Amino acid sequence: MCALLHPYFYRRKYWEYPVEGGVTQGLPEDTRNFTAMVAEFRRQLDAVRPGLLLTAALPAEAELYKNFELKKISHTMNELSIMAYDLHWNSEPITNLHSPLFHDLADPSKPPMDTHFGDYAVQGFLQAGVPARKIVLGVPFYGKGWTGVKDTNHGLYQPATGPAKDWGGYKMLKALPDADRQYYAAPATCSVWSGENFWSYDCPEALHRKMDYIRSHHLGGVMFWELSQDTDDGELLHALTKR
């Protein structure tokens, strides 16, 4: 996804994703086509008004971001946001963490899914030549939920019968009754089990840790999806801004 920004103008262009991994199968030449597209966006924006922001939200999975010429597009884009969430889906038969910052040694995932964590993506972008100041870490304001889960190991890495019914915004997850809530310090993310439903999500403690990571690695900032899933008093937003 690309975004064109200035104080009174905003446009989004969706392309998820070049080559593979999206709704429709792409083509090998999509890699250079994407690079050419953002270069043309930059040229036309500069012709109208130099200084307008051009950004993109890119996948955190290495098997997907390898299809982008990251160093080249970083020359023409102001920010590259890493969508470090949806890294595991509730279509999987075993529950997992959908937005870990670091690898959990107990994670039973096989390659390439054992590399689905935020730090792996950040390091991949840096190694590809993207300046740290242009990397933005994405965090979720919602959870990924499974149903038919026993409360063994708090529901984590357990068999499930399918996806949970509800979307799982943070506001809803915080209100769950009789909940087994966990913060996992090593991967820096959270979970909640309630009534045979297991949810992976980011709680304020996780967001504090991620903000510390962003600062210590001198990244460009944080982005989130999306505000309506937060509590009415903005608990997650405050966790990001008050750290």
Secondary structure as UniProt FT lines:
FT   STRAND          2..6
FT   TURN            7..8
FT   STRAND          9..13
FT   TURN            28..29
FT   HELIX           30..48
FT   TURN            50..51
FT   STRAND          53..59
FT   HELIX           62..65
FT   TURN            66..67
FT   HELIX           70..76
FT   STRAND          79..83
FT   TURN            90..91
FT   TURN            105..106
FT   TURN            111..112
FT   HELIX           113..115
FT   HELIX           118..127
FT   TURN            128..129
FT   HELIX           132..134
FT   STRAND          135..140
FT   STRAND          144..147
FT   HELIX           152..155
FT   TURN            156..157
FT   STRAND          162..163
FT   HELIX           170..174
FT   TURN            177..178
FT   STRAND          180..184
FT   TURN            185..188
FT   STRAND          189..194
FT   TURN            195..196
FT   STRAND          197..201
FT   HELIX           204..216
FT   TURN            217..218
FT   STRAND          221..225
FT   HELIX           227..229
FT   TURN            232..233
FT   HELIX           235..241
//
